[in-house]
Amino acid sequence: MLIRQPIVAGRFYDGDGAALAAQVRAWLEAGQNSPTAGQPGRQPAGEAAQGRLWGVMLPHAGHIYCAHVLAATLAGLHLPPRLVILCPNHTGRGHPLGVWPDGAWRTPLGSVSVDDRLAAALVQSGAGFAPDRSSHLGEHSIEVLLPFLQLAAVEGLQITPICVGTQNAAALSAAGMGLAQILAHCPAGETLVIVSSDMNHFDDEAHTLAKDKLALARALAADPHGLLQTVQQENISMCGAGPLALALFAAQQAGKPNLQLCAHDTSASVSGDRSHTVGYAGLRLYLADDVGRP
């Protein structure tokens, strides 16, 4: 049984457990009280929500840059005990749909167990998933989220980490169908899908906001094919387009997706550099009905 050790503690977030816990709690508290004005694309997280919460998309940059978006998206939520986390593959290593199969992931706040039964079910589903640690070992985009998830979830948290290294629509559609079928047999309210993604990278702020708007429009329309096409055609460097498309394909199998934008900002809000920015967005995904649940 392998313990996945943190690789960006002390760089992307505080490596001291007590300090990190205090920071994350403060951000979560501020997220519940933050105004909706003054942030690009921001709207109240729960406004016009319909159906049950099925998933969220969260950014994975250094906490100093994106924690306010993370917190605004998670504010007021009590996460269930089982989280399926879909992240991009920045390293190019490993399987294109790599599932960490067992063991635990460690952060300065402690260890989180891997849901080995759900991981095995995905691998055995025939939907393209494979047991693979190499895609995760050098990948930061789940680790950065874990301190927030650890403090926002109920006790006994288990995760199923999946590293998505493809933007092939057919592969993602098949994987989404497989994921939906597995989740349909999980007790209602026990499992939530987490998508880890930043938005456009390294353009000036005006271009980043414009590109983010195009990608978010397809996401908010619950259009995975359109999202993948738009990202490719418009040269949008949204690293988690594949993971989000997979989630959208799965949500379409499970019910009628209803996505809401909780927060949207750029790195310029912290760095002051508007010539070289990264976009961050937080989404909540609700299902209006559960057509995929037996």
Backbone as CSV, one residue per row, in Angstrom:
resi,resn,N_x,N_y,N_z,CA_x,CA_y,CA_z,C_x,C_y,C_z
1,MET,0.851,-1.196,0.000,0.000,0.000,0.000,0.882,1.239,0.000
2,LEU,0.743,2.066,-1.017,1.598,3.233,-1.173,0.926,4.484,-0.629
3,ILE,1.684,5.266,0.115,1.230,6.573,0.578,1.761,7.617,-0.389
4,ARG,0.888,8.372,-0.993,1.312,9.432,-1.897,1.685,10.656,-1.054
5,GLN,2.973,11.002,-1.071,3.493,12.093,-0.258,3.290,13.438,-0.966
6,PRO,3.099,14.517,-0.216,2.936,15.829,-0.848,4.209,16.257,-1.568
7,ILE,4.044,16.921,-2.710,5.196,17.375,-3.499,5.282,18.895,-3.615
8,VAL,4.196,19.610,-3.266,4.241,21.078,-3.391,3.947,21.770,-2.065
9,ALA,3.938,21.028,-0.954,3.804,21.657,0.361,4.988,22.585,0.593
10,GLY,4.710,23.759,1.113,5.755,24.752,1.317,6.000,25.622,0.101
11,ARG,5.357,25.284,-1.030,5.487,26.105,-2.241,4.115,26.607,-2.701
12,PHE,3.195,25.686,-2.984,1.856,26.082,-3.396,0.970,26.415,-2.200
13,TYR,1.333,25.908,-1.047,0.564,26.162,0.168,1.485,25.936,1.359
14,ASP,1.079,26.393,2.526,1.903,26.327,3.730,2.175,24.872,4.104
15,GLY,3.424,24.557,4.384,3.800,23.203,4.751,3.584,22.875,6.214
16,ASP,3.259,23.871,7.028,2.999,23.641,8.450,1.514,23.365,8.641
17,GLY,1.189,22.232,9.256,-0.197,21.815,9.360,-1.082,22.792,10.106
18,ALA,-0.608,23.289,11.247,-1.423,24.204,12.047,-1.668,25.518,11.301
19,ALA,-0.602,26.038,10.689,-0.756,27.282,9.931,-1.668,27.082,8.735
20,LEU,-1.515,25.964,8.041,-2.345,25.680,6.872,-3.809,25.561,7.263
21,ALA,-4.097,24.849,8.337,-5.482,24.696,8.773,-6.106,26.042,9.103
22,ALA,-5.354,26.900,9.772,-5.879,28.225,10.119,-6.151,29.046,8.870
23,GLN,-5.250,28.965,7.902,-5.433,29.725,6.662,-6.659,29.240,5.896
24,VAL,-6.786,27.931,5.757,-7.902,27.394,4.981,-9.230,27.712,5.662
25,ARG,-9.277,27.580,6.984,-10.515,27.922,7.700,-10.862,29.392,7.519
26,ALA,-9.858,30.258,7.544,-10.108,31.691,7.351,-10.627,31.966,5.938
27,TRP,-10.033,31.305,4.950,-10.509,31.493,3.570,-11.941,30.987,3.410
28,LEU,-12.264,29.840,3.993,-13.611,29.309,3.888,-14.619,30.229,4.562
29,GLU,-14.245,30.773,5.699,-15.140,31.715,6.385,-15.331,32.980,5.547
30,ALA,-14.236,33.487,4.975,-14.335,34.675,4.132,-15.163,34.394,2.884
31,GLY,-15.069,33.154,2.367,-15.840,32.796,1.182,-17.328,32.888,1.408
32,GLN,-17.773,32.590,2.617,-19.202,32.667,2.925,-19.672,34.110,3.046
33,ASN,-18.764,35.010,3.350,-19.138,36.402,3.596,-18.716,37.358,2.504
34,SER,-18.038,36.841,1.463,-17.488,37.745,0.453,-18.589,38.322,-0.419
35,PRO,-18.466,39.607,-0.816,-19.451,40.220,-1.706,-19.326,39.644,-3.109
36,THR,-20.378,39.783,-3.892,-20.356,39.273,-5.251,-19.851,40.299,-6.249
37,ALA,-19.685,41.536,-5.838,-19.245,42.568,-6.763,-17.725,42.599,-6.853
38,GLY,-17.219,43.104,-7.970,-15.796,43.367,-8.102,-14.963,42.199,-8.543
39,GLN,-15.574,41.068,-8.856,-14.821,39.917,-9.322,-15.397,39.483,-10.663
40,PRO,-14.591,39.329,-11.687,-15.101,38.986,-13.008,-15.934,37.711,-12.985
41,GLY,-17.179,37.820,-13.443,-18.014,36.643,-13.578,-18.628,36.123,-12.302
42,ARG,-18.454,36.808,-11.189,-18.910,36.287,-9.899,-20.425,36.401,-9.760
43,GLN,-21.062,35.379,-9.243,-22.465,35.431,-8.900,-22.676,34.594,-7.656
44,PRO,-23.767,34.804,-6.929,-23.980,34.035,-5.708,-23.996,32.543,-5.985
45,ALA,-23.305,31.783,-5.117,-23.099,30.361,-5.373,-24.401,29.574,-5.412
46,GLY,-25.355,29.917,-4.569,-26.559,29.110,-4.489,-27.737,29.663,-5.262
47,GLU,-27.535,30.719,-6.010,-28.641,31.389,-6.682,-29.288,30.471,-7.714
48,ALA,-30.603,30.328,-7.604,-31.404,29.562,-8.564,-30.972,28.104,-8.666
49,ALA,-30.361,27.584,-7.618,-29.923,26.187,-7.656,-31.126,25.266,-7.740
50,GLN,-31.014,24.269,-8.583,-32.082,23.287,-8.741,-31.459,21.903,-8.720
51,GLY,-32.100,21.004,-7.983,-31.620,19.640,-7.950,-30.545,19.428,-6.911
52,ARG,-29.967,18.232,-6.965,-28.943,17.888,-5.985,-27.558,18.250,-6.523
53,LEU,-26.676,18.588,-5.608,-25.301,18.891,-5.990,-24.612,17.599,-6.409
54,TRP,-24.059,17.586,-7.619,-23.422,16.402,-8.174,-21.915,16.580,-8.298
55,GLY,-21.448,17.830,-8.500,-20.020,18.057,-8.672,-19.649,19.515,-8.528
56,VAL,-18.354,19.762,-8.404,-17.821,21.124,-8.387,-16.521,21.140,-9.182
57,MET,-16.209,22.296,-9.756,-14.902,22.519,-10.370,-14.148,23.552,-9.545
58,LEU,-12.885,23.252,-9.245,-12.063,24.103,-8.382,-10.707,24.341,-9.031
59,PRO,-10.108,25.532,-8.820,-8.766,25.796,-9.351,-7.682,25.207,-8.461
60,HIS,-6.485,25.033,-9.031,-5.424,24.328,-8.297,-4.085,25.075,-8.305
61,ALA,-4.125,26.385,-8.397,-2.888,27.161,-8.329,-2.426,27.293,-6.879
62,GLY,-1.334,28.026,-6.668,-0.921,28.329,-5.316,-2.063,28.974,-4.550
63,HIS,-2.219,28.609,-3.288,-3.352,29.107,-2.517,-3.426,30.626,-2.495
64,ILE,-2.303,31.293,-2.478,-2.324,32.752,-2.419,-3.060,33.340,-3.618
65,TYR,-3.039,32.646,-4.747,-3.657,33.161,-5.969,-5.120,32.754,-6.126
66,CYS,-5.463,31.545,-5.705,-6.796,31.039,-6.056,-7.646,30.622,-4.866
67,ALA,-7.146,30.783,-3.635,-7.896,30.298,-2.475,-9.249,30.987,-2.342
68,HIS,-9.347,32.255,-2.745,-10.634,32.941,-2.619,-11.668,32.356,-3.575
69,VAL,-11.229,31.857,-4.731,-12.155,31.203,-5.658,-12.538,29.824,-5.125
70,LEU,-11.557,29.075,-4.634,-11.837,27.802,-3.981,-12.861,27.981,-2.857
71,ALA,-12.623,28.958,-2.008,-13.472,29.150,-0.836,-14.874,29.583,-1.223
72,ALA,-14.988,30.468,-2.216,-16.317,30.917,-2.640,-17.128,29.770,-3.226
73,THR,-16.457,28.840,-3.873,-17.151,27.707,-4.489,-17.575,26.689,-3.442
74,LEU,-16.761,26.492,-2.422,-17.056,25.504,-1.386,-17.864,26.078,-0.228
75,ALA,-18.000,27.405,-0.168,-18.630,28.040,0.988,-20.028,27.485,1.244
76,GLY,-20.262,27.079,2.477,-21.571,26.592,2.873,-21.839,25.138,2.532
77,LEU,-20.931,24.490,1.825,-21.130,23.087,1.464,-20.583,22.172,2.558
78,HIS,-21.275,21.083,2.787,-20.764,20.018,3.644,-20.534,18.828,2.715
79,LEU,-19.279,18.632,2.363,-18.969,17.634,1.353,-19.222,16.229,1.882
80,PRO,-19.683,15.323,1.019,-19.946,13.949,1.441,-18.648,13.182,1.668
81,PRO,-18.737,11.966,2.160,-17.521,11.230,2.542,-16.741,10.637,1.389
82,ARG,-17.307,10.595,0.173,-16.602,9.978,-0.956,-16.502,11.009,-2.074
83,LEU,-15.274,11.286,-2.485,-15.027,12.265,-3.544,-14.272,11.599,-4.687
84,VAL,-14.822,11.696,-5.885,-14.116,11.285,-7.102,-13.478,12.539,-7.669
85,ILE,-12.148,12.572,-7.744,-11.444,13.794,-8.143,-10.784,13.590,-9.500
86,LEU,-11.204,14.390,-10.469,-10.682,14.337,-11.835,-9.726,15.499,-12.037
87,CYS,-8.484,15.194,-12.353,-7.488,16.249,-12.523,-6.809,16.126,-13.884
88,PRO,-6.177,17.198,-14.361,-5.401,17.118,-15.595,-4.046,16.470,-15.362
89,ASN,-3.394,16.151,-16.452,-2.060,15.559,-16.402,-1.064,16.575,-16.955
90,HIS,-0.352,17.267,-16.075,0.624,18.268,-16.510,1.964,17.655,-16.899
91,THR,2.230,16.432,-16.459,3.554,15.842,-16.664,3.637,15.005,-17.939
92,GLY,2.520,14.549,-18.451,2.522,13.659,-19.612,2.868,12.222,-19.288
93,ARG,3.013,11.903,-18.025,3.384,10.540,-17.632,2.141,9.680,-17.440
94,GLY,2.344,8.375,-17.586,1.331,7.422,-17.181,0.189,7.256,-18.160
95,HIS,-0.870,6.624,-17.664,-2.034,6.270,-18.458,-2.927,7.498,-18.667
96,PRO,-3.615,7.605,-19.809,-4.470,8.772,-20.044,-5.688,8.857,-19.134
97,LEU,-6.060,7.742,-18.502,-7.144,7.751,-17.515,-6.660,6.959,-16.300
98,GLY,-5.670,7.520,-15.615,-4.988,6.817,-14.540,-5.679,6.963,-13.203
99,VAL,-6.040,5.841,-12.610,-6.717,5.804,-11.312,-5.718,5.369,-10.242
100,TRP,-5.534,6.202,-9.224,-4.719,5.785,-8.073,-5.507,4.706,-7.339
101,PRO,-4.995,3.476,-7.216,-5.863,2.354,-6.853,-6.129,2.137,-5.370
102,ASP,-5.201,2.542,-4.494,-5.380,2.198,-3.080,-4.437,3.045,-2.232
103,GLY,-4.372,2.738,-0.952,-3.468,3.462,-0.067,-4.065,4.766,0.431
104,ALA,-3.247,5.811,0.452,-3.689,7.092,0.991,-2.854,8.226,0.395
105,TRP,-3.380,9.440,0.511,-2.663,10.655,0.123,-2.441,11.479,1.383
106,ARG,-1.234,11.953,1.539,-0.881,12.694,2.744,-0.745,14.183,2.443
107,THR,-1.226,15.012,3.364,-1.005,16.456,3.336,-0.538,16.870,4.728
108,PRO,-0.137,18.133,4.920,0.221,18.573,6.270,-0.930,18.468,7.271
109,LEU,-2.159,18.262,6.797,-3.308,18.111,7.689,-3.588,16.660,8.035
110,GLY,-2.815,15.732,7.472,-3.025,14.318,7.739,-3.257,13.546,6.460
111,SER,-3.617,12.279,6.588,-3.785,11.403,5.442,-5.254,11.236,5.077
112,VAL,-5.487,11.064,3.780,-6.826,10.798,3.247,-6.783,9.435,2.567
113,SER,-7.677,8.554,2.952,-7.699,7.211,2.384,-8.246,7.222,0.954
114,VAL,-7.695,6.345,0.139,-8.215,6.136,-1.211,-9.340,5.109,-1.150
115,ASP,-10.409,5.387,-1.861,-11.562,4.491,-1.924,-11.224,3.360,-2.899
116,ASP,-10.597,2.311,-2.380,-10.112,1.259,-3.270,-11.238,0.492,-3.953
117,ARG,-12.402,0.408,-3.335,-13.518,-0.298,-3.974,-14.041,0.479,-5.178
118,LEU,-14.207,1.775,-5.025,-14.687,2.566,-6.149,-13.632,2.609,-7.252
119,ALA,-12.360,2.718,-6.855,-11.279,2.711,-7.835,-11.281,1.403,-8.623
120,ALA,-11.436,0.284,-7.933,-11.452,-1.012,-8.616,-12.651,-1.130,-9.544
121,ALA,-13.798,-0.602,-9.119,-14.990,-0.662,-9.963,-14.781,0.109,-11.255
122,LEU,-14.133,1.270,-11.172,-13.852,2.043,-12.382,-12.906,1.289,-13.311
123,VAL,-11.856,0.718,-12.745,-10.882,-0.015,-13.551,-11.540,-1.205,-14.244
124,GLN,-12.466,-1.846,-13.552,-13.122,-3.041,-14.092,-14.326,-2.721,-14.975
125,SER,-14.642,-1.437,-15.145,-15.852,-1.038,-15.864,-15.747,-1.194,-17.373
126,GLY,-14.528,-1.323,-17.900,-14.347,-1.375,-19.335,-14.475,-0.029,-20.018
127,ALA,-14.420,1.050,-19.234,-14.613,2.391,-19.778,-13.304,3.116,-20.082
128,GLY,-12.187,2.406,-19.969,-10.902,3.005,-20.321,-10.016,3.370,-19.159
129,PHE,-10.513,3.249,-17.927,-9.709,3.565,-16.755,-8.693,2.451,-16.496
130,ALA,-7.552,2.825,-15.912,-6.524,1.838,-15.594,-5.860,2.201,-14.273
131,PRO,-5.440,1.201,-13.480,-4.691,1.507,-12.261,-3.341,2.095,-12.630
132,ASP,-3.014,3.261,-12.079,-1.777,3.932,-12.488,-1.391,4.972,-11.444
133,ARG,-0.189,4.834,-10.909,0.321,5.821,-9.957,1.240,6.842,-10.629
134,SER,1.884,6.456,-11.727,2.906,7.322,-12.315,2.338,8.644,-12.802
135,SER,1.077,8.653,-13.247,0.480,9.908,-13.698,0.230,10.871,-12.545
136,HIS,0.189,10.345,-11.312,-0.140,11.163,-10.145,1.075,11.624,-9.341
137,LEU,2.179,10.897,-9.426,3.281,11.141,-8.489,3.869,12.533,-8.621
138,GLY,3.961,13.063,-9.846,4.498,14.406,-10.037,3.447,15.452,-10.317
139,GLU,2.185,15.101,-10.115,1.058,15.956,-10.480,0.516,16.676,-9.243
140,HIS,0.411,17.992,-9.310,0.036,18.784,-8.137,-1.459,19.090,-8.036
141,SER,-2.242,18.829,-9.092,-3.559,19.436,-9.209,-4.651,18.798,-8.354
142,ILE,-4.396,17.660,-7.753,-5.275,17.151,-6.704,-4.749,17.565,-5.340
143,GLU,-3.451,17.433,-5.156,-2.854,17.732,-3.853,-3.222,19.124,-3.351
144,VAL,-3.214,20.122,-4.242,-3.465,21.506,-3.834,-4.885,21.669,-3.285
145,LEU,-5.822,20.861,-3.789,-7.204,20.957,-3.332,-7.436,20.271,-1.992
146,LEU,-6.625,19.274,-1.681,-6.936,18.399,-0.551,-7.087,19.127,0.785
147,PRO,-6.242,20.107,1.138,-6.469,20.770,2.423,-7.860,21.396,2.540
148,PHE,-8.362,21.982,1.459,-9.718,22.528,1.485,-10.750,21.410,1.604
149,LEU,-10.553,20.338,0.873,-11.511,19.236,0.910,-11.494,18.551,2.277
150,GLN,-10.320,18.436,2.873,-10.222,17.810,4.190,-11.010,18.583,5.241
151,LEU,-11.010,19.914,5.149,-11.691,20.725,6.152,-13.154,20.975,5.815
152,ALA,-13.538,20.763,4.556,-14.930,20.987,4.159,-15.761,19.714,4.170
153,ALA,-15.114,18.551,4.278,-15.828,17.276,4.201,-16.129,16.737,5.592
154,VAL,-17.044,15.783,5.628,-17.352,15.089,6.868,-16.199,14.159,7.216
155,GLU,-16.229,13.631,8.432,-15.186,12.692,8.843,-15.260,11.421,7.999
156,GLY,-14.132,10.753,7.900,-14.088,9.520,7.132,-13.964,9.735,5.642
157,LEU,-13.394,10.871,5.248,-13.270,11.203,3.837,-12.440,10.150,3.101
158,GLN,-12.939,9.738,1.928,-12.208,8.869,1.009,-12.219,9.515,-0.372
159,ILE,-11.114,9.353,-1.090,-11.014,9.946,-2.418,-10.692,8.874,-3.462
160,THR,-11.135,9.142,-4.686,-10.748,8.326,-5.833,-10.071,9.253,-6.824
161,PRO,-8.733,9.305,-6.833,-8.012,10.228,-7.715,-7.890,9.665,-9.130
162,ILE,-8.274,10.480,-10.118,-8.202,10.085,-11.524,-7.486,11.185,-12.295
163,CYS,-6.374,10.829,-12.942,-5.602,11.785,-13.723,-5.980,11.616,-15.195
164,VAL,-6.510,12.685,-15.786,-7.054,12.644,-17.143,-6.063,13.315,-18.090
165,GLY,-5.429,12.509,-18.932,-4.407,13.019,-19.839,-4.822,12.980,-21.292
166,THR,-6.107,13.089,-21.552,-6.594,13.088,-22.933,-7.703,14.115,-23.087
167,GLN,-7.821,14.669,-24.297,-8.962,15.499,-24.655,-9.717,14.887,-25.834
168,ASN,-9.559,13.583,-26.022,-10.274,12.877,-27.066,-11.732,12.693,-26.645
169,ALA,-12.648,13.250,-27.435,-14.052,13.261,-27.040,-14.620,11.854,-26.905
170,ALA,-14.258,10.952,-27.806,-14.795,9.595,-27.740,-14.332,8.884,-26.472
171,ALA,-13.055,9.023,-26.132,-12.531,8.389,-24.919,-13.170,8.980,-23.670
172,LEU,-13.348,10.294,-23.658,-13.930,10.948,-22.488,-15.415,10.623,-22.355
173,SER,-16.108,10.501,-23.481,-17.521,10.131,-23.437,-17.689,8.721,-22.881
174,ALA,-16.868,7.787,-23.341,-16.938,6.414,-22.835,-16.609,6.365,-21.346
175,ALA,-15.579,7.128,-20.937,-15.212,7.172,-19.524,-16.325,7.796,-18.698
176,GLY,-16.952,8.855,-19.235,-18.053,9.492,-18.525,-19.226,8.556,-18.332
177,MET,-19.525,7.757,-19.353,-20.608,6.790,-19.219,-20.275,5.752,-18.155
178,GLY,-19.021,5.293,-18.158,-18.615,4.326,-17.147,-18.683,4.900,-15.747
179,LEU,-18.225,6.143,-15.584,-18.274,6.788,-14.273,-19.717,6.940,-13.809
180,ALA,-20.607,7.370,-14.711,-22.010,7.544,-14.342,-22.627,6.233,-13.890
181,GLN,-22.298,5.146,-14.567,-22.860,3.847,-14.198,-22.388,3.406,-12.819
182,ILE,-21.122,3.678,-12.516,-20.596,3.329,-11.183,-21.272,4.178,-10.114
183,LEU,-21.374,5.484,-10.362,-21.951,6.374,-9.355,-23.439,6.112,-9.151
184,ALA,-24.114,5.608,-10.177,-25.540,5.321,-10.047,-25.809,4.251,-8.998
185,HIS,-24.808,3.450,-8.683,-24.981,2.401,-7.680,-24.445,2.805,-6.301
186,CYS,-24.005,4.049,-6.182,-23.587,4.566,-4.876,-24.803,5.165,-4.174
187,PRO,-24.906,5.025,-2.868,-26.042,5.619,-2.152,-26.136,7.119,-2.403
188,ALA,-27.348,7.611,-2.576,-27.563,9.031,-2.870,-26.966,9.901,-1.778
189,GLY,-26.269,10.937,-2.199,-25.717,11.903,-1.255,-24.374,11.535,-0.672
190,GLU,-23.828,10.359,-1.031,-22.565,9.923,-0.436,-21.352,10.280,-1.275
191,THR,-21.544,10.608,-2.547,-20.420,10.783,-3.463,-20.568,12.097,-4.231
192,LEU,-19.449,12.787,-4.411,-19.419,14.037,-5.166,-18.239,13.984,-6.124
193,VAL,-18.425,14.536,-7.331,-17.355,14.612,-8.319,-16.674,15.971,-8.194
194,ILE,-15.354,15.957,-8.094,-14.545,17.180,-8.036,-13.713,17.248,-9.314
195,VAL,-13.781,18.367,-10.012,-12.939,18.606,-11.180,-11.892,19.650,-10.795
196,SER,-10.643,19.349,-11.055,-9.546,20.267,-10.768,-9.092,20.916,-12.070
197,SER,-9.217,22.236,-12.161,-8.810,22.918,-13.389,-8.572,24.392,-13.146
198,ASP,-7.498,24.906,-13.738,-7.364,26.344,-13.924,-7.920,26.687,-15.301
199,MET,-8.058,27.974,-15.573,-8.584,28.410,-16.862,-7.414,28.786,-17.778
200,ASN,-7.569,29.806,-18.606,-6.523,30.142,-19.573,-5.240,30.592,-18.877
201,HIS,-4.105,30.263,-19.481,-2.801,30.550,-18.893,-2.007,31.553,-19.727
202,PHE,-1.430,32.534,-19.036,-0.261,33.313,-19.476,-0.517,34.350,-20.567
203,ASP,-1.776,34.586,-20.941,-2.079,35.753,-21.768,-2.242,36.974,-20.873
204,ASP,-2.336,38.159,-21.489,-2.682,39.338,-20.698,-4.117,39.173,-20.194
205,GLU,-4.487,39.982,-19.210,-5.753,39.745,-18.525,-6.954,39.868,-19.464
206,ALA,-6.931,40.817,-20.383,-8.066,40.986,-21.284,-8.280,39.729,-22.130
207,HIS,-7.194,39.174,-22.656,-7.321,37.965,-23.465,-7.692,36.758,-22.602
208,THR,-7.148,36.671,-21.401,-7.512,35.574,-20.511,-8.995,35.610,-20.188
209,LEU,-9.526,36.776,-19.861,-10.946,36.877,-19.540,-11.811,36.533,-20.748
210,ALA,-11.390,36.969,-21.925,-12.161,36.680,-23.136,-12.165,35.185,-23.432
211,LYS,-11.008,34.551,-23.318,-10.933,33.113,-23.565,-11.690,32.324,-22.485
212,ASP,-11.551,32.756,-21.243,-12.283,32.089,-20.176,-13.791,32.163,-20.418
213,LYS,-14.254,33.326,-20.885,-15.685,33.495,-21.135,-16.181,32.492,-22.162
214,LEU,-15.390,32.252,-23.212,-15.781,31.289,-24.241,-15.866,29.875,-23.674
215,ALA,-14.839,29.469,-22.913,-14.834,28.125,-22.343,-15.939,27.960,-21.305
216,LEU,-16.123,28.970,-20.462,-17.144,28.874,-19.428,-18.552,28.842,-20.022
217,ALA,-18.753,29.494,-21.154,-20.065,29.458,-21.795,-20.441,28.031,-22.173
218,ARG,-19.475,27.277,-22.697,-19.758,25.887,-23.053,-19.912,25.024,-21.807
219,ALA,-19.131,25.303,-20.785,-19.277,24.561,-19.537,-20.651,24.813,-18.919
220,LEU,-21.064,26.073,-18.859,-22.344,26.413,-18.244,-23.515,25.875,-19.058
221,ALA,-23.296,25.629,-20.339,-24.317,25.010,-21.177,-24.291,23.488,-21.068
222,ALA,-23.408,22.956,-20.228,-23.249,21.500,-20.057,-22.989,20.830,-21.401
223,ASP,-22.053,21.406,-22.152,-21.765,20.980,-23.529,-20.322,20.489,-23.614
224,PRO,-20.059,19.218,-23.313,-18.671,18.736,-23.320,-18.036,18.754,-24.699
225,HIS,-18.785,18.380,-25.736,-18.237,18.443,-27.089,-17.858,19.881,-27.448
226,GLY,-18.756,20.818,-27.153,-18.481,22.222,-27.446,-17.306,22.763,-26.664
227,LEU,-17.163,22.324,-25.408,-16.032,22.751,-24.595,-14.723,22.309,-25.225
228,LEU,-14.633,21.040,-25.585,-13.398,20.520,-26.179,-13.094,21.207,-27.507
229,GLN,-14.101,21.429,-28.336,-13.897,22.093,-29.616,-13.471,23.543,-29.428
230,THR,-14.113,24.242,-28.510,-13.794,25.657,-28.277,-12.381,25.823,-27.752
231,VAL,-11.994,24.985,-26.810,-10.641,25.065,-26.256,-9.603,24.853,-27.348
232,GLN,-9.856,23.912,-28.246,-8.906,23.642,-29.321,-8.903,24.758,-30.365
233,GLN,-10.077,25.161,-30.812,-10.174,26.132,-31.893,-9.717,27.523,-31.474
234,GLU,-9.956,27.894,-30.229,-9.628,29.235,-29.751,-8.294,29.292,-29.016
235,ASN,-7.559,28.180,-29.024,-6.248,28.124,-28.386,-6.333,28.554,-26.920
236,ILE,-7.253,27.941,-26.205,-7.470,28.234,-24.784,-6.706,27.200,-23.959
237,SER,-5.781,27.665,-23.149,-4.923,26.749,-22.390,-5.544,26.407,-21.034
238,MET,-6.781,25.936,-21.083,-7.483,25.457,-19.884,-7.027,24.035,-19.618
239,CYS,-6.233,23.835,-18.577,-5.584,22.536,-18.382,-6.568,21.428,-18.050
240,GLY,-7.699,21.770,-17.441,-8.657,20.750,-17.033,-9.847,20.609,-17.949
241,ALA,-9.706,20.972,-19.223,-10.818,20.809,-20.156,-11.213,19.343,-20.281
242,GLY,-10.225,18.449,-20.326,-10.520,17.029,-20.406,-11.260,16.516,-19.180
243,PRO,-10.750,16.765,-17.970,-11.486,16.342,-16.777,-12.899,16.913,-16.697
244,LEU,-13.074,18.203,-17.058,-14.410,18.782,-16.996,-15.323,18.144,-18.039
245,ALA,-14.800,17.909,-19.248,-15.615,17.255,-20.268,-16.039,15.862,-19.804
246,LEU,-15.133,15.113,-19.209,-15.478,13.787,-18.688,-16.615,13.901,-17.672
247,ALA,-16.500,14.860,-16.768,-17.549,15.057,-15.763,-18.883,15.416,-16.415
248,LEU,-18.845,16.265,-17.435,-20.085,16.668,-18.105,-20.716,15.494,-18.844
249,PHE,-19.889,14.681,-19.495,-20.424,13.483,-20.138,-21.105,12.578,-19.105
250,ALA,-20.470,12.412,-17.952,-21.054,11.578,-16.903,-22.346,12.177,-16.378
251,ALA,-22.359,13.494,-16.164,-23.552,14.155,-15.631,-24.730,14.028,-16.586
252,GLN,-24.470,14.077,-17.882,-25.541,13.918,-18.863,-26.186,12.539,-18.768
253,GLN,-25.389,11.537,-18.410,-25.927,10.193,-18.237,-26.741,10.078,-16.953
254,ALA,-26.411,10.912,-15.962,-27.016,10.777,-14.641,-28.282,11.605,-14.470
255,GLY,-28.463,12.639,-15.268,-29.615,13.509,-15.091,-29.544,14.699,-16.024
256,LYS,-30.166,15.782,-15.633,-30.169,17.016,-16.416,-29.234,18.013,-15.737
257,PRO,-28.018,18.226,-16.281,-27.039,19.090,-15.601,-27.450,20.557,-15.600
258,ASN,-27.186,21.199,-14.487,-27.439,22.621,-14.311,-26.201,23.207,-13.644
259,LEU,-25.382,23.926,-14.404,-24.122,24.451,-13.873,-24.250,25.916,-13.505
260,GLN,-23.550,26.292,-12.450,-23.571,27.672,-11.983,-22.157,28.138,-11.669
261,LEU,-21.868,29.342,-12.096,-20.566,29.956,-11.850,-20.585,30.607,-10.476
262,CYS,-19.681,30.168,-9.609,-19.600,30.711,-8.254,-18.612,31.855,-8.156
263,ALA,-17.496,31.760,-8.874,-16.464,32.785,-8.810,-15.571,32.669,-10.025
264,HIS,-15.035,33.807,-10.450,-14.108,33.844,-11.584,-13.174,35.020,-11.370
265,ASP,-11.881,34.783,-11.461,-10.899,35.830,-11.231,-9.631,35.469,-11.988
266,THR,-8.644,36.340,-11.929,-7.344,36.051,-12.520,-6.247,36.285,-11.490
267,SER,-5.078,35.801,-11.807,-3.926,35.964,-10.918,-3.551,37.423,-10.719
268,ALA,-3.983,38.296,-11.625,-3.640,39.716,-11.509,-4.208,40.348,-10.249
269,SER,-5.293,39.780,-9.714,-5.867,40.330,-8.485,-4.890,40.270,-7.323
270,VAL,-3.980,39.303,-7.365,-2.972,39.161,-6.309,-1.628,39.693,-6.758
271,SER,-1.209,39.325,-7.958,0.137,39.693,-8.413,0.238,41.140,-8.883
272,GLY,-0.869,41.678,-9.355,-0.847,43.006,-9.953,-0.337,43.021,-11.385
273,ASP,0.102,41.884,-11.885,0.647,41.778,-13.237,-0.480,41.409,-14.199
274,ARG,-0.910,42.360,-15.000,-2.014,42.119,-15.925,-1.530,41.740,-17.320
275,SER,-0.224,41.606,-17.484,0.315,41.230,-18.789,0.553,39.722,-18.919
276,HIS,0.497,39.015,-17.795,0.869,37.597,-17.785,0.015,36.939,-16.709
277,THR,-1.178,36.438,-17.090,-2.164,36.043,-16.092,-2.628,34.604,-16.285
278,VAL,-3.247,34.083,-15.242,-3.933,32.786,-15.275,-5.340,33.019,-14.744
279,GLY,-6.318,32.391,-15.398,-7.698,32.504,-14.945,-8.072,31.393,-13.979
280,TYR,-8.960,31.714,-13.038,-9.448,30.740,-12.058,-10.964,30.851,-11.983
281,ALA,-11.647,29.724,-12.043,-13.103,29.723,-11.949,-13.562,28.597,-11.049
282,GLY,-14.672,28.833,-10.381,-15.310,27.815,-9.562,-16.723,27.572,-10.044
283,LEU,-17.074,26.314,-10.262,-18.396,25.933,-10.745,-19.036,24.943,-9.782
284,ARG,-20.365,25.004,-9.705,-21.145,23.952,-9.067,-22.028,23.308,-10.123
285,LEU,-22.116,22.000,-10.080,-22.910,21.238,-11.044,-24.012,20.514,-10.290
286,TYR,-25.246,20.861,-10.624,-26.419,20.235,-10.029,-27.100,19.336,-11.059
287,LEU,-27.815,18.351,-10.593,-28.672,17.534,-11.459,-30.121,17.819,-11.108
288,ALA,-30.878,18.213,-12.136,-32.280,18.537,-11.916,-33.111,17.299,-11.631
289,ASP,-32.689,16.166,-12.185,-33.354,14.903,-11.886,-32.352,13.775,-12.050
290,ASP,-32.680,12.620,-11.530,-31.756,11.497,-11.463,-32.177,10.385,-12.401
291,VAL,-32.170,10.655,-13.700,-32.628,9.646,-14.642,-31.704,8.446,-14.678
292,GLY,-30.440,8.608,-14.245,-29.508,7.491,-14.304,-29.478,6.650,-13.056
293,ARG,-30.268,7.017,-12.036,-30.204,6.270,-10.778,-31.299,5.218,-10.744
294,PRO,-30.937,3.979,-10.406,-31.957,2.920,-10.397,-32.954,3.112,-9.267
